Amino acid sequence: MMTTVATSSIAMNDEIFRQLRDFIYEKTGIFVPDNKKYFLENRLSRIIKERNFRNYEDYLYFLKYNATKTDIAKLFDAITTNETFFFREPQQFEVFSNNLIPQIIKENAQMGRKDLKIWSAACSSGEEPYTIAMILLEKPELVSIRKEIYASDISESVLMSARRGIYGNYAVRNIPPAYIAKYFKDSGGLYNLSESVKSMVKFLNINLIDEKEVKQFKGIDVVFCRNVLIYFDDKAKKKVVSLIYDVLRPKGYLFVGTSESLHNITRAFRPVVINKVVVYQKL
Ligand SMILES: C[S@@+](CC[C@H](N)C(=O)[O-])C[C@H]1O[C@@H](n2cnc3c(N)ncnc32)[C@H](O)[C@@H]1O
């Protein structure tokens, strides 16, 4: 599959590569290193062909001076990597469910709060926030707690599939069979998520490096920001992590992907290790 894409992609010279790369970085925080020119060639060739741009120079000019919000959204759809599945990195969900939730409910009750606010900050097609929703639904002690789950992404096309809530075999392969039976309807090899889960999640288009967009949130108990910081350089990571810091409640928690770390990125969080899982706590 890689070969097909590579042979049909349009070559880019180094100068326009750097200009497009800088434009994308400025808009999204996604940093494409020098040795990944092929990545932009693969991802952007289709737009060049579909929209009949003469070359990448014309496309960049268009992006800078004439593009509508929809055109910029198409660029974001093209350059993001949206790999995800239900119950990805399950040890984190266990710690979330068994350790963090009871703790948070207790602390919130002491503050007179009867709610729980979770944000899945780069939710792709919805598997992560819906996993969180099913976990919360399975907890009888949360029946009288107001549960708010926000889920956001920069790519409008993944948000559309998230709202649809219909998944294939790959996405559901790690879901415990009892949850499949309870929360999905099997229709022609596809898995339709039940309304009881879908209605728990509010999806929004939020660009994580955009201060104004992120600042819509406040008092969040737990942020899941997993497998997205890897696409940013350190400067963008620092900005995103500091924006997340601001929307968390005091002592709130942040999960990053298991292959990611906040080492050298921030000192505003304390890494807490629970059952070998690292979770970052706002100081
Ligand atoms: C690999 S997926 C991770 C999905 C999920 N968190 C998981 O771990 O399975 C990364 C997601 O980050 C989103 N993303 C990339 N840059 C972003 C930005 N600046 N703001 C918001 N989302 C972004 C992409 O669109 C993509 O859906």
The ligand as an SDF file (V2000), in Angstrom:
LIG
                    3D

 27 29  0  0  0  0  0  0  0  0999 V2000
   -3.2240    9.0660   16.9180 C   0  0  0  0  0  0  0  0  0  0  0  0
   -4.7160    9.9110   17.2800 S   0  0  0  0  0  0  0  0  0  0  0  0
   -4.9030    9.5300   19.0050 C   0  0  0  0  0  0  0  0  0  0  0  0
   -6.3350    9.1960   19.3560 C   0  0  0  0  0  0  0  0  0  0  0  0
   -6.5480    8.7690   20.8010 C   0  0  0  0  0  0  0  0  0  0  0  0
   -6.1940    9.8250   21.7290 N   0  0  0  0  0  0  0  0  0  0  0  0
   -5.7820    7.5140   21.1200 C   0  0  0  0  0  0  0  0  0  0  0  0
   -4.7870    7.5830   21.8660 O   0  0  0  0  0  0  0  0  0  0  0  0
   -6.1530    6.4510   20.6320 O   0  0  0  0  0  0  0  0  0  0  0  0
   -4.1360   11.6100   17.3070 C   0  0  0  0  0  0  0  0  0  0  0  0
   -5.2580   12.6110   17.0910 C   0  0  0  0  0  0  0  0  0  0  0  0
   -4.7520   13.9200   17.4060 O   0  0  0  0  0  0  0  0  0  0  0  0
   -5.4040   14.8520   16.5680 C   0  0  0  0  0  0  0  0  0  0  0  0
   -4.6160   16.1080   16.5290 N   0  0  0  0  0  0  0  0  0  0  0  0
   -3.4430   16.3550   15.9100 C   0  0  0  0  0  0  0  0  0  0  0  0
   -3.0630   17.6280   16.1080 N   0  0  0  0  0  0  0  0  0  0  0  0
   -4.0350   18.2080   16.8470 C   0  0  0  0  0  0  0  0  0  0  0  0
   -4.2200   19.5330   17.3680 C   0  0  0  0  0  0  0  0  0  0  0  0
   -3.3460   20.5220   17.1510 N   0  0  0  0  0  0  0  0  0  0  0  0
   -5.3340   19.7710   18.0880 N   0  0  0  0  0  0  0  0  0  0  0  0
   -6.2430   18.7880   18.3240 C   0  0  0  0  0  0  0  0  0  0  0  0
   -6.1160   17.5270   17.8650 N   0  0  0  0  0  0  0  0  0  0  0  0
   -5.0220   17.2440   17.1230 C   0  0  0  0  0  0  0  0  0  0  0  0
   -5.4710   14.1250   15.2320 C   0  0  0  0  0  0  0  0  0  0  0  0
   -6.4650   14.6550   14.3860 O   0  0  0  0  0  0  0  0  0  0  0  0
   -5.7490   12.6800   15.6640 C   0  0  0  0  0  0  0  0  0  0  0  0
   -7.1070   12.3620   15.5720 O   0  0  0  0  0  0  0  0  0  0  0  0
  1  2  1  0
  2  3  1  0
  2 10  1  0
  3  4  1  0
  4  5  1  0
  5  6  1  0
  5  7  1  0
  7  8  2  0
  7  9  1  0
 10 11  1  0
 11 12  1  0
 11 26  1  0
 12 13  1  0
 13 14  1  0
 13 24  1  0
 14 15  1  0
 14 23  1  0
 15 16  2  0
 16 17  1  0
 17 18  1  0
 17 23  2  0
 18 19  1  0
 18 20  2  0
 20 21  1  0
 21 22  2  0
 22 23  1  0
 24 25  1  0
 24 26  1  0
 26 27  1  0
M  CHG  2   2   1   9  -1
M  END
$$$$
